[in-house]
């Protein structure tokens, strides 16, 4: 039922957009399509929340409108935090022969990413009106930023993380350097 309603809704939005273009081109009648589409999206989201559709069809790798921890497996997977808060722990990842690739998406939410700098890793962070705090004090608000752990070597297996942060916050914490600081203190 949710899929049918969703398909119907987005189909109606596209039809409305097309009709407004035709009315404007032929009869010079201007309809505020953008305002109508934004209003319909809010109505759609309100109905989904009201009837409990959000959170029902999420996978084990997604946090929506809630708080949670995501467990990282050894497979190439995506981890999503949407309008919620979560922790993603990469400290137990073991590398084999091939590079491991993980995608992290944070949309209107906050994510705490725990890494271990002794694991060879490259992280590419793309942010749009967001805050991405990387180890070493680098911050990305708009645009792209890269980070490589000291253990990264070009010819050896490594972990590649692609992180997209949109209107959210991503805090990357290196537990190895945190342990060093605590031991030296």
TIVO-2410 file (N, C-alpha, C; in nm, 3 decimals):
# residues 185
REC num residu      c1      c2      c3 atome chaine
REC   1      X   0.082  -0.119   0.000     N      A
REC   1      X   0.000   0.000   0.000    CA      A
REC   1      X   0.086   0.125   0.000     C      A
REC   2      X   0.194   0.127   0.083     N      A
REC   2      X   0.280   0.244   0.090    CA      A
REC   2      X   0.350   0.272  -0.042     C      A
REC   3      X   0.392   0.164  -0.112     N      A
REC   3      X   0.458   0.182  -0.241    CA      A
REC   3      X   0.362   0.239  -0.343     C      A
REC   4      X   0.236   0.191  -0.343     N      A
REC   4      X   0.136   0.240  -0.438    CA      A
REC   4      X   0.107   0.387  -0.412     C      A
REC   5      X   0.089   0.424  -0.284     N      A
REC   5      X   0.062   0.563  -0.249    CA      A
REC   5      X   0.180   0.651  -0.288     C      A
REC   6      X   0.301   0.604  -0.261     N      A
REC   6      X   0.421   0.681  -0.294    CA      A
REC   6      X   0.433   0.700  -0.445     C      A
REC   7      X   0.410   0.596  -0.522     N      A
REC   7      X   0.416   0.606  -0.668    CA      A
REC   7      X   0.309   0.702  -0.720     C      A
REC   8      X   0.189   0.692  -0.664     N      A
REC   8      X   0.080   0.781  -0.703    CA      A
REC   8      X   0.116   0.926  -0.672     C      A
REC   9      X   0.169   0.951  -0.553     N      A
REC   9      X   0.203   1.086  -0.512    CA      A
REC   9      X   0.305   1.148  -0.606     C      A
REC  10      X   0.418   1.078  -0.629     N      A
REC  10      X   0.522   1.135  -0.713    CA      A
REC  10      X   0.478   1.145  -0.858     C      A
REC  11      X   0.395   1.054  -0.903     N      A
REC  11      X   0.338   1.065  -1.038    CA      A
REC  11      X   0.250   1.188  -1.051     C      A
REC  12      X   0.169   1.216  -0.947     N      A
REC  12      X   0.083   1.334  -0.949    CA      A
REC  12      X   0.167   1.462  -0.948     C      A
REC  13      X   0.276   1.464  -0.875     N      A
REC  13      X   0.363   1.583  -0.872    CA      A
REC  13      X   0.423   1.608  -1.010     C      A
REC  14      X   0.467   1.504  -1.077     N      A
REC  14      X   0.526   1.520  -1.211    CA      A
REC  14      X   0.420   1.564  -1.311     C      A
REC  15      X   0.300   1.509  -1.303     N      A
REC  15      X   0.191   1.551  -1.391    CA      A
REC  15      X   0.156   1.697  -1.367     C      A
REC  16      X   0.148   1.739  -1.241     N      A
REC  16      X   0.118   1.878  -1.208    CA      A
REC  16      X   0.225   1.971  -1.265     C      A
REC  17      X   0.349   1.932  -1.256     N      A
REC  17      X   0.458   2.012  -1.309    CA      A
REC  17      X   0.446   2.023  -1.461     C      A
REC  18      X   0.417   1.913  -1.529     N      A
REC  18      X   0.401   1.914  -1.675    CA      A
REC  18      X   0.282   1.998  -1.718     C      A
REC  19      X   0.170   1.987  -1.648     N      A
REC  19      X   0.052   2.068  -1.681    CA      A
REC  19      X   0.080   2.216  -1.665     C      A
REC  20      X   0.155   2.253  -1.564     N      A
REC  20      X   0.185   2.395  -1.544    CA      A
REC  20      X   0.271   2.449  -1.658     C      A
REC  21      X   0.361   2.368  -1.710     N      A
REC  21      X   0.443   2.411  -1.823    CA      A
REC  21      X   0.355   2.430  -1.947     C      A
REC  22      X   0.264   2.336  -1.971     N      A
REC  22      X   0.173   2.347  -2.086    CA      A
REC  22      X   0.083   2.470  -2.072     C      A
REC  23      X   0.022   2.491  -1.955     N      A
REC  23      X  -0.066   2.606  -1.935    CA      A
REC  23      X   0.010   2.737  -1.952     C      A
REC  24      X   0.132   2.740  -1.908     N      A
REC  24      X   0.213   2.862  -1.922    CA      A
REC  24      X   0.249   2.886  -2.068     C      A
REC  25      X   0.284   2.781  -2.141     N      A
REC  25      X   0.327   2.796  -2.280    CA      A
REC  25      X   0.211   2.830  -2.374     C      A
REC  26      X   0.096   2.766  -2.354     N      A
REC  26      X  -0.017   2.783  -2.447    CA      A
REC  26      X  -0.106   2.901  -2.407     C      A
REC  27      X  -0.149   2.906  -2.280     N      A
REC  27      X  -0.248   3.005  -2.236    CA      A
REC  27      X  -0.186   3.119  -2.155     C      A
REC  28      X  -0.056   3.116  -2.134     N      A
REC  28      X   0.014   3.217  -2.054    CA      A
REC  28      X  -0.045   3.228  -1.912     C      A
REC  29      X  -0.086   3.115  -1.858     N      A
REC  29      X  -0.137   3.108  -1.721    CA      A
REC  29      X  -0.024   3.056  -1.632     C      A
REC  30      X   0.011   3.135  -1.534     N      A
REC  30      X   0.120   3.097  -1.445    CA      A
REC  30      X   0.064   3.040  -1.315     C      A
REC  31      X   0.108   2.919  -1.284     N      A
REC  31      X   0.068   2.851  -1.160    CA      A
REC  31      X   0.192   2.841  -1.073     C      A
REC  32      X   0.181   2.876  -0.944     N      A
REC  32      X   0.298   2.868  -0.855    CA      A
REC  32      X   0.332   2.722  -0.823     C      A
REC  33      X   0.391   2.654  -0.920     N      A
REC  33      X   0.417   2.510  -0.910    CA      A
REC  33      X   0.510   2.477  -0.794     C      A
REC  34      X   0.615   2.555  -0.779     N      A
REC  34      X   0.711   2.526  -0.674    CA      A
REC  34      X   0.644   2.529  -0.537     C      A
REC  35      X   0.563   2.630  -0.510     N      A
REC  35      X   0.493   2.639  -0.381    CA      A
REC  35      X   0.397   2.523  -0.362     C      A
REC  36      X   0.327   2.486  -0.468     N      A
REC  36      X   0.233   2.373  -0.459    CA      A
REC  36      X   0.307   2.243  -0.432     C      A
REC  37      X   0.420   2.222  -0.501     N      A
REC  37      X   0.497   2.099  -0.481    CA      A
REC  37      X   0.552   2.091  -0.339     C      A
REC  38      X   0.604   2.203  -0.287     N      A
REC  38      X   0.653   2.204  -0.149    CA      A
REC  38      X   0.540   2.172  -0.052     C      A
REC  39      X   0.423   2.232  -0.073     N      A
REC  39      X   0.308   2.204   0.014    CA      A
REC  39      X   0.267   2.057   0.005     C      A
REC  40      X   0.266   2.001  -0.115     N      A
REC  40      X   0.230   1.859  -0.131    CA      A
REC  40      X   0.332   1.767  -0.064     C      A
REC  41      X   0.459   1.804  -0.071     N      A
REC  41      X   0.561   1.723  -0.005    CA      A
REC  41      X   0.539   1.722   0.146     C      A
REC  42      X   0.508   1.840   0.203     N      A
REC  42      X   0.481   1.846   0.347    CA      A
REC  42      X   0.357   1.764   0.382     C      A
REC  43      X   0.254   1.770   0.300     N      A
REC  43      X   0.134   1.690   0.325    CA      A
REC  43      X   0.169   1.541   0.317     C      A
REC  44      X   0.248   1.504   0.216     N      A
REC  44      X   0.290   1.365   0.199    CA      A
REC  44      X   0.369   1.315   0.321     C      A
REC  45      X   0.467   1.395   0.365     N      A
REC  45      X   0.546   1.356   0.482    CA      A
REC  45      X   0.459   1.347   0.607     C      A
REC  46      X   0.366   1.441   0.623     N      A
REC  46      X   0.275   1.437   0.737    CA      A
REC  46      X   0.190   1.312   0.738     C      A
REC  47      X   0.138   1.273   0.623     N      A
REC  47      X   0.057   1.150   0.614    CA      A
REC  47      X   0.141   1.026   0.645     C      A
REC  48      X   0.265   1.024   0.596     N      A
REC  48      X   0.351   0.908   0.624    CA      A
REC  48      X   0.382   0.898   0.773     C      A
REC  49      X   0.406   1.013   0.838     N      A
REC  49      X   0.433   1.010   0.982    CA      A
REC  49      X   0.306   0.971   1.058     C      A
REC  50      X   0.194   1.027   1.018     N      A
REC  50      X   0.067   0.999   1.084    CA      A
REC  50      X   0.030   0.851   1.080     C      A
REC  51      X   0.051   0.789   0.968     N      A
REC  51      X   0.015   0.648   0.954    CA      A
REC  51      X   0.130   0.553   0.984     C      A
REC  52      X   0.241   0.606   1.035     N      A
REC  52      X   0.350   0.521   1.082    CA      A
REC  52      X   0.431   0.456   0.972     C      A
REC  53      X   0.434   0.515   0.854     N      A
REC  53      X   0.509   0.453   0.745    CA      A
REC  53      X   0.659   0.474   0.760     C      A
REC  54      X   0.701   0.582   0.828     N      A
REC  54      X   0.844   0.602   0.845    CA      A
REC  54      X   0.899   0.503   0.946     C      A
REC  55      X   1.015   0.451   0.917     N      A
REC  55      X   1.081   0.359   1.008    CA      A
REC  55      X   1.041   0.214   0.988     C      A
REC  56      X   0.936   0.187   0.914     N      A
REC  56      X   0.890   0.051   0.896    CA      A
REC  56      X   0.974  -0.022   0.792     C      A
REC  57      X   1.008   0.046   0.685     N      A
REC  57      X   1.077  -0.020   0.575    CA      A
REC  57      X   1.225   0.014   0.569     C      A
REC  58      X   1.283   0.045   0.683     N      A
REC  58      X   1.426   0.074   0.683    CA      A
REC  58      X   1.504  -0.055   0.702     C      A
REC  59      X   1.628  -0.052   0.657     N      A
REC  59      X   1.712  -0.170   0.672    CA      A
REC  59      X   1.790  -0.161   0.803     C      A
REC  60      X   1.869  -0.263   0.830     N      A
REC  60      X   1.950  -0.264   0.953    CA      A
REC  60      X   2.059  -0.159   0.949     C      A
REC  61      X   2.084  -0.100   0.832     N      A
REC  61      X   2.189  -0.001   0.817    CA      A
REC  61      X   2.137   0.141   0.809     C      A
REC  62      X   2.013   0.165   0.853     N      A
REC  62      X   1.952   0.296   0.841    CA      A
REC  62      X   1.885   0.338   0.970     C      A
REC  63      X   1.908   0.463   1.009     N      A
REC  63      X   1.840   0.522   1.124    CA      A
REC  63      X   1.756   0.637   1.070     C      A
REC  64      X   1.624   0.632   1.092     N      A
REC  64      X   1.533   0.737   1.046    CA      A
REC  64      X   1.449   0.784   1.163     C      A
REC  65      X   1.446   0.912   1.190     N      A
REC  65      X   1.367   0.973   1.297    CA      A
REC  65      X   1.390   0.907   1.432     C      A
REC  66      X   1.509   0.862   1.458     N      A
REC  66      X   1.538   0.798   1.586    CA      A
REC  66      X   1.687   0.807   1.614     C      A
REC  67      X   1.729   0.735   1.717     N      A
REC  67      X   1.870   0.731   1.755    CA      A
REC  67      X   1.913   0.586   1.758     C      A
REC  68      X   2.035   0.559   1.712     N      A
REC  68      X   2.079   0.420   1.713    CA      A
REC  68      X   2.226   0.406   1.678     C      A
REC  69      X   2.273   0.283   1.691     N      A
REC  69      X   2.410   0.248   1.655    CA      A
REC  69      X   2.405   0.152   1.538     C      A
REC  70      X   2.493   0.172   1.443     N      A
REC  70      X   2.497   0.086   1.326    CA      A
REC  70      X   2.621  -0.001   1.331     C      A
REC  71      X   2.601  -0.130   1.317     N      A
REC  71      X   2.711  -0.225   1.320    CA      A
REC  71      X   2.765  -0.245   1.179     C      A
REC  72      X   2.894  -0.232   1.165     N      A
REC  72      X   2.958  -0.243   1.034    CA      A
REC  72      X   2.995  -0.387   1.008     C      A
REC  73      X   2.956  -0.435   0.891     N      A
REC  73      X   2.993  -0.571   0.852    CA      A
REC  73      X   3.112  -0.563   0.757     C      A
REC  74      X   3.158  -0.676   0.713     N      A
REC  74      X   3.275  -0.681   0.626    CA      A
REC  74      X   3.239  -0.663   0.479     C      A
REC  75      X   3.111  -0.647   0.448     N      A
REC  75      X   3.071  -0.631   0.308    CA      A
REC  75      X   3.065  -0.484   0.271     C      A
REC  76      X   3.067  -0.457   0.140     N      A
REC  76      X   3.051  -0.321   0.091    CA      A
REC  76      X   2.904  -0.283   0.108     C      A
REC  77      X   2.875  -0.188   0.199     N      A
REC  77      X   2.738  -0.150   0.227    CA      A
REC  77      X   2.726   0.000   0.246     C      A
REC  78      X   2.601   0.046   0.251     N      A
REC  78      X   2.570   0.185   0.280    CA      A
REC  78      X   2.515   0.194   0.421     C      A
REC  79      X   2.546   0.304   0.488     N      A
REC  79      X   2.495   0.331   0.622    CA      A
REC  79      X   2.433   0.471   0.617     C      A
REC  80      X   2.306   0.483   0.659     N      A
REC  80      X   2.231   0.606   0.644    CA      A
REC  80      X   2.176   0.653   0.777     C      A
REC  81      X   2.188   0.783   0.801     N      A
REC  81      X   2.124   0.846   0.916    CA      A
REC  81      X   2.044   0.963   0.860     C      A
REC  82      X   1.913   0.950   0.869     N      A
REC  82      X   1.823   1.048   0.810    CA      A
REC  82      X   1.733   1.104   0.918     C      A
REC  83      X   1.743   1.233   0.941     N      A
REC  83      X   1.663   1.303   1.041    CA      A
REC  83      X   1.669   1.232   1.176     C      A
REC  84      X   1.786   1.187   1.211     N      A
REC  84      X   1.806   1.117   1.338    CA      A
REC  84      X   1.948   1.135   1.386     C      A
REC  85      X   1.985   1.051   1.480     N      A
REC  85      X   2.119   1.057   1.537    CA      A
REC  85      X   2.171   0.915   1.551     C      A
REC  86      X   2.299   0.896   1.519     N      A
REC  86      X   2.352   0.762   1.528    CA      A
REC  86      X   2.502   0.756   1.537     C      A
REC  87      X   2.550   0.639   1.575     N      A
REC  87      X   2.693   0.611   1.584    CA      A
REC  87      X   2.727   0.498   1.488     C      A
REC  88      X   2.833   0.518   1.412     N      A
REC  88      X   2.881   0.416   1.321    CA      A
REC  88      X   3.023   0.383   1.364     C      A
REC  89      X   3.046   0.258   1.402     N      A
REC  89      X   3.175   0.216   1.457    CA      A
REC  89      X   3.250   0.133   1.353     C      A
REC  90      X   3.363   0.185   1.307     N      A
REC  90      X   3.447   0.116   1.210    CA      A
REC  90      X   3.576   0.061   1.271     C      A
REC  91      X   3.581   0.056   1.403     N      A
REC  91      X   3.706   0.018   1.469    CA      A
REC  91      X   3.735  -0.131   1.463     C      A
REC  92      X   3.636  -0.214   1.433     N      A
REC  92      X   3.658  -0.359   1.428    CA      A
REC  92      X   3.669  -0.413   1.287     C      A
REC  93      X   3.681  -0.326   1.189     N      A
REC  93      X   3.689  -0.369   1.050    CA      A
REC  93      X   3.825  -0.434   1.025     C      A
REC  94      X   3.822  -0.550   0.960     N      A
REC  94      X   3.947  -0.616   0.920    CA      A
REC  94      X   3.952  -0.619   0.768     C      A
REC  95      X   4.069  -0.598   0.714     N      A
REC  95      X   4.085  -0.592   0.569    CA      A
REC  95      X   4.141  -0.722   0.517     C      A
REC  96      X   4.095  -0.756   0.397     N      A
REC  96      X   4.146  -0.876   0.331    CA      A
REC  96      X   4.228  -0.832   0.210     C      A
REC  97      X   4.220  -0.907   0.102     N      A
REC  97      X   4.299  -0.877  -0.018    CA      A
REC  97      X   4.247  -0.754  -0.094     C      A
REC  98      X   4.115  -0.742  -0.105     N      A
REC  98      X   4.057  -0.634  -0.185    CA      A
REC  98      X   4.024  -0.514  -0.098     C      A
REC  99      X   4.023  -0.395  -0.158     N      A
REC  99      X   3.980  -0.277  -0.083    CA      A
REC  99      X   3.832  -0.291  -0.044     C      A
REC 100      X   3.798  -0.244   0.073     N      A
REC 100      X   3.662  -0.246   0.124    CA      A
REC 100      X   3.605  -0.106   0.107     C      A
REC 101      X   3.483  -0.096   0.057     N      A
REC 101      X   3.422   0.033   0.033    CA      A
REC 101      X   3.293   0.046   0.113     C      A
REC 102      X   3.278   0.158   0.183     N      A
REC 102      X   3.160   0.184   0.264    CA      A
REC 102      X   3.110   0.325   0.232     C      A
REC 103      X   2.978   0.338   0.217     N      A
REC 103      X   2.919   0.470   0.193    CA      A
REC 103      X   2.836   0.509   0.313     C      A
REC 104      X   2.854   0.634   0.357     N      A
REC 104      X   2.781   0.687   0.472    CA      A
REC 104      X   2.705   0.811   0.426     C      A
REC 105      X   2.575   0.814   0.452     N      A
REC 105      X   2.492   0.928   0.416    CA      A
REC 105      X   2.427   0.984   0.542     C      A
REC 106      X   2.444   1.114   0.564     N      A
REC 106      X   2.382   1.182   0.677    CA      A
REC 106      X   2.299   1.296   0.619     C      A
REC 107      X   2.167   1.286   0.636     N      A
REC 107      X   2.076   1.387   0.582    CA      A
REC 107      X   1.991   1.441   0.696     C      A
REC 108      X   2.001   1.569   0.724     N      A
REC 108      X   1.929   1.635   0.833    CA      A
REC 108      X   1.946   1.558   0.964     C      A
REC 109      X   2.064   1.509   0.991     N      A
REC 109      X   2.088   1.432   1.112    CA      A
REC 109      X   2.228   1.455   1.165     C      A
REC 110      X   2.263   1.375   1.266     N      A
REC 110      X   2.396   1.383   1.326    CA      A
REC 110      X   2.452   1.242   1.338     C      A
REC 111      X   2.575   1.226   1.292     N      A
REC 111      X   2.641   1.096   1.297    CA      A
REC 111      X   2.777   1.109   1.364     C      A
REC 112      X   2.807   1.014   1.450     N      A
REC 112      X   2.939   1.003   1.511    CA      A
REC 112      X   3.005   0.880   1.450     C      A
REC 113      X   3.114   0.903   1.376     N      A
REC 113      X   3.186   0.795   1.309    CA      A
REC 113      X   3.313   0.768   1.386     C      A
REC 114      X   3.328   0.644   1.435     N      A
REC 114      X   3.447   0.605   1.511    CA      A
REC 114      X   3.538   0.525   1.419     C      A
REC 115      X   3.664   0.573   1.407     N      A
REC 115      X   3.762   0.504   1.323    CA      A
REC 115      X   3.886   0.474   1.406     C      A
REC 116      X   3.968   0.386   1.353     N      A
REC 116      X   4.097   0.352   1.414    CA      A
REC 116      X   4.205   0.385   1.312     C      A
REC 117      X   4.294   0.478   1.344     N      A
REC 117      X   4.395   0.523   1.247    CA      A
REC 117      X   4.498   0.415   1.214     C      A
REC 118      X   4.498   0.305   1.289     N      A
REC 118      X   4.589   0.195   1.255    CA      A
REC 118      X   4.534   0.112   1.140     C      A
REC 119      X   4.408   0.134   1.101     N      A
REC 119      X   4.348   0.068   0.986    CA      A
REC 119      X   4.373   0.156   0.863     C      A
REC 120      X   4.433   0.103   0.757     N      A
REC 120      X   4.455   0.183   0.636    CA      A
REC 120      X   4.321   0.229   0.577     C      A
REC 121      X   4.307   0.360   0.562     N      A
REC 121      X   4.177   0.410   0.519    CA      A
REC 121      X   4.191   0.544   0.449     C      A
REC 122      X   4.103   0.564   0.349     N      A
REC 122      X   4.087   0.693   0.283    CA      A
REC 122      X   3.941   0.731   0.298     C      A
REC 123      X   3.918   0.857   0.332     N      A
REC 123      X   3.781   0.904   0.348    CA      A
REC 123      X   3.761   1.026   0.258     C      A
REC 124      X   3.657   1.021   0.176     N      A
REC 124      X   3.619   1.135   0.093    CA      A
REC 124      X   3.486   1.186   0.146     C      A
REC 125      X   3.485   1.311   0.192     N      A
REC 125      X   3.365   1.369   0.252    CA      A
REC 125      X   3.313   1.479   0.160     C      A
REC 126      X   3.186   1.468   0.123     N      A
REC 126      X   3.118   1.573   0.047    CA      A
REC 126      X   3.011   1.631   0.137     C      A
REC 127      X   3.011   1.762   0.152     N      A
REC 127      X   2.913   1.823   0.242    CA      A
REC 127      X   2.843   1.940   0.175     C      A
REC 128      X   2.714   1.953   0.206     N      A
REC 128      X   2.632   2.062   0.156    CA      A
REC 128      X   2.563   2.125   0.275     C      A
REC 129      X   2.599   2.247   0.308     N      A
REC 129      X   2.544   2.319   0.423    CA      A
REC 129      X   2.546   2.229   0.546     C      A
REC 130      X   2.661   2.174   0.574     N      A
REC 130      X   2.675   2.076   0.681    CA      A
REC 130      X   2.807   2.097   0.752     C      A
REC 131      X   2.827   2.021   0.857     N      A
REC 131      X   2.952   2.023   0.930    CA      A
REC 131      X   3.011   1.884   0.933     C      A
REC 132      X   3.128   1.868   0.875     N      A
REC 132      X   3.199   1.741   0.879    CA      A
REC 132      X   3.332   1.766   0.948     C      A
REC 133      X   3.345   1.716   1.070     N      A
REC 133      X   3.464   1.737   1.153    CA      A
REC 133      X   3.553   1.613   1.142     C      A
REC 134      X   3.668   1.630   1.078     N      A
REC 134      X   3.761   1.519   1.055    CA      A
REC 134      X   3.875   1.523   1.157     C      A
REC 135      X   3.943   1.410   1.177     N      A
REC 135      X   4.059   1.410   1.266    CA      A
REC 135      X   4.163   1.512   1.220     C      A
REC 136      X   4.233   1.570   1.313     N      A
REC 136      X   4.331   1.671   1.279    CA      A
REC 136      X   4.274   1.811   1.271     C      A
REC 137      X   4.146   1.825   1.298     N      A
REC 137      X   4.085   1.957   1.302    CA      A
REC 137      X   4.028   2.006   1.170     C      A
REC 138      X   4.035   1.927   1.063     N      A
REC 138      X   3.975   1.970   0.936    CA      A
REC 138      X   3.823   1.970   0.947     C      A
REC 139      X   3.763   2.075   0.892     N      A
REC 139      X   3.617   2.088   0.892    CA      A
REC 139      X   3.572   2.118   0.750     C      A
REC 140      X   3.471   2.045   0.705     N      A
REC 140      X   3.414   2.070   0.573    CA      A
REC 140      X   3.270   2.118   0.591     C      A
REC 141      X   3.236   2.235   0.538     N      A
REC 141      X   3.100   2.287   0.547    CA      A
REC 141      X   3.030   2.277   0.412     C      A
REC 142      X   3.099   2.318   0.308     N      A
REC 142      X   3.047   2.306   0.171    CA      A
REC 142      X   3.163   2.258   0.084     C      A
REC 143      X   3.139   2.154   0.009     N      A
REC 143      X   3.243   2.104  -0.082    CA      A
REC 143      X   3.295   1.968  -0.042     C      A
REC 144      X   3.415   1.939  -0.090     N      A
REC 144      X   3.475   1.808  -0.069    CA      A
REC 144      X   3.601   1.819   0.016     C      A
REC 145      X   3.628   1.714   0.089     N      A
REC 145      X   3.749   1.707   0.171    CA      A
REC 145      X   3.793   1.562   0.174     C      A
REC 146      X   3.925   1.539   0.185     N      A
REC 146      X   3.979   1.403   0.192    CA      A
REC 146      X   4.060   1.387   0.319     C      A
REC 147      X   4.060   1.265   0.368     N      A
REC 147      X   4.140   1.231   0.485    CA      A
REC 147      X   4.194   1.091   0.466     C      A
REC 148      X   4.322   1.072   0.495     N      A
REC 148      X   4.384   0.940   0.490    CA      A
REC 148      X   4.452   0.914   0.623     C      A
REC 149      X   4.435   0.794   0.675     N      A
REC 149      X   4.500   0.758   0.801    CA      A
REC 149      X   4.649   0.739   0.776     C      A
REC 150      X   4.730   0.752   0.880     N      A
REC 150      X   4.875   0.731   0.864    CA      A
REC 150      X   4.911   0.590   0.817     C      A
REC 151      X   4.823   0.494   0.841     N      A
REC 151      X   4.851   0.355   0.803    CA      A
REC 151      X   4.823   0.327   0.655     C      A
REC 152      X   4.764   0.422   0.585     N      A
REC 152      X   4.729   0.402   0.444    CA      A
REC 152      X   4.854   0.394   0.357     C      A
REC 153      X   4.859   0.288   0.273     N      A
REC 153      X   4.964   0.272   0.172    CA      A
REC 153      X   4.894   0.238   0.041     C      A
REC 154      X   4.936   0.305  -0.065     N      A
REC 154      X   4.866   0.297  -0.193    CA      A
REC 154      X   4.850   0.156  -0.249     C      A
REC 155      X   4.948   0.074  -0.237     N      A
REC 155      X   4.946  -0.059  -0.300    CA      A
REC 155      X   4.885  -0.169  -0.212     C      A
REC 156      X   4.852  -0.138  -0.088     N      A
REC 156      X   4.801  -0.240   0.004    CA      A
REC 156      X   4.650  -0.225   0.023     C      A
REC 157      X   4.582  -0.330   0.072     N      A
REC 157      X   4.437  -0.320   0.096    CA      A
REC 157      X   4.405  -0.206   0.193     C      A
REC 158      X   4.294  -0.140   0.167     N      A
REC 158      X   4.253  -0.028   0.250    CA      A
REC 158      X   4.101  -0.019   0.254     C      A
REC 159      X   4.053   0.063   0.342     N      A
REC 159      X   3.910   0.090   0.356    CA      A
REC 159      X   3.882   0.225   0.292     C      A
REC 160      X   3.789   0.228   0.196     N      A
REC 160      X   3.748   0.354   0.133    CA      A
REC 160      X   3.611   0.393   0.186     C      A
REC 161      X   3.603   0.513   0.241     N      A
REC 161      X   3.476   0.562   0.295    CA      A
REC 161      X   3.434   0.683   0.213     C      A
REC 162      X   3.315   0.676   0.160     N      A
REC 162      X   3.255   0.790   0.090    CA      A
REC 162      X   3.143   0.841   0.180     C      A
REC 163      X   3.157   0.962   0.230     N      A
REC 163      X   3.058   1.018   0.322    CA      A
REC 163      X   2.994   1.141   0.259     C      A
REC 164      X   2.862   1.141   0.252     N      A
REC 164      X   2.786   1.255   0.204    CA      A
REC 164      X   2.706   1.310   0.321     C      A
REC 165      X   2.724   1.439   0.350     N      A
REC 165      X   2.656   1.503   0.462    CA      A
REC 165      X   2.576   1.621   0.405     C      A
REC 166      X   2.445   1.615   0.420     N      A
REC 166      X   2.358   1.718   0.366    CA      A
REC 166      X   2.274   1.775   0.480     C      A
REC 167      X   2.290   1.902   0.508     N      A
REC 167      X   2.219   1.970   0.616    CA      A
REC 167      X   2.228   1.889   0.746     C      A
REC 168      X   2.345   1.838   0.775     N      A
REC 168      X   2.364   1.757   0.895    CA      A
REC 168      X   2.502   1.778   0.954     C      A
REC 169      X   2.541   1.682   1.039     N      A
REC 169      X   2.671   1.690   1.105    CA      A
REC 169      X   2.732   1.552   1.112     C      A
REC 170      X   2.861   1.545   1.079     N      A
REC 170      X   2.938   1.421   1.089    CA      A
REC 170      X   3.062   1.450   1.171     C      A
REC 171      X   3.078   1.378   1.281     N      A
REC 171      X   3.195   1.391   1.367    CA      A
REC 171      X   3.275   1.263   1.357     C      A
REC 172      X   3.397   1.273   1.306     N      A
REC 172      X   3.484   1.157   1.291    CA      A
REC 172      X   3.583   1.157   1.406     C      A
REC 173      X   3.582   1.050   1.485     N      A
REC 173      X   3.669   1.038   1.601    CA      A
REC 173      X   3.766   0.923   1.581     C      A
REC 174      X   3.893   0.952   1.595     N      A
REC 174      X   3.998   0.850   1.584    CA      A
REC 174      X   4.025   0.796   1.724     C      A
REC 175      X   3.982   0.672   1.750     N      A
REC 175      X   3.997   0.618   1.885    CA      A
REC 175      X   4.143   0.586   1.919     C      A
REC 176      X   4.227   0.559   1.818     N      A
REC 176      X   4.368   0.529   1.844    CA      A
REC 176      X   4.439   0.652   1.899     C      A
REC 177      X   4.416   0.768   1.840     N      A
REC 177      X   4.481   0.890   1.890    CA      A
REC 177      X   4.420   0.932   2.022     C      A
REC 178      X   4.293   0.901   2.042     N      A
REC 178      X   4.228   0.932   2.169    CA      A
REC 178      X   4.289   0.848   2.282     C      A
REC 179      X   4.316   0.721   2.253     N      A
REC 179      X   4.380   0.633   2.352    CA      A
REC 179      X   4.521   0.682   2.384     C      A
REC 180      X   4.595   0.726   2.279     N      A
REC 180      X   4.731   0.776   2.300    CA      A
REC 180      X   4.731   0.898   2.392     C      A
REC 181      X   4.638   0.990   2.370     N      A
REC 181      X   4.630   1.110   2.451    CA      A
REC 181      X   4.599   1.075   2.596     C      A
REC 182      X   4.509   0.977   2.617     N      A
REC 182      X   4.473   0.937   2.753    CA      A
REC 182      X   4.592   0.870   2.823     C      A
REC 183      X   4.670   0.790   2.747     N      A
REC 183      X   4.785   0.722   2.805    CA      A
REC 183      X   4.896   0.820   2.840     C      A
REC 184      X   4.914   0.923   2.758     N      A
REC 184      X   5.019   1.024   2.782    CA      A
REC 184      X   4.978   1.123   2.891     C      A
REC 185      X   4.852   1.132   2.918     N      A
REC 185      X   4.805   1.228   3.018    CA      A
REC 185      X   4.829   1.170   3.153     C      A
***
